[in-house]
Amino acid sequence: MNPHWQKSSYCSEGDSCVHISTSHGTIHLTESADPHGVILDARPPAFSALLAVLKKESPRV
């Protein structure tokens, strides 16, 4: 698998970024500090649930 990673639009420059890629109905997440290290794979419903929790828990700026 050679995914095309896209950096989060909320990421500033540095090593604390989330990268996302998709393939065959699966969403892949990794961090910019080690993009070839641990990759979290999620199906769309699970990814949507993760985003809902993150949006609910994140502080408003």
Steps between C-alpha positions, in 0.01 A plus 500: 500500500643836398241751626481865404504679837325833553591719796225635723395855413514580874870417515763767523857426400677247719488136601163496675274443201244240404516357149210318332468273200225278359488174310227248423250632756758534777634819655863500614644740760859560604710775654757712320775424752503138373281469186626148425454381858167419662199538272147494638248348257131577540180441304297816421241452781775457761690801365183712512448394863861594582456845343173554689672425832800720416275791402297460819808480722717768335513842666349787305753766404 
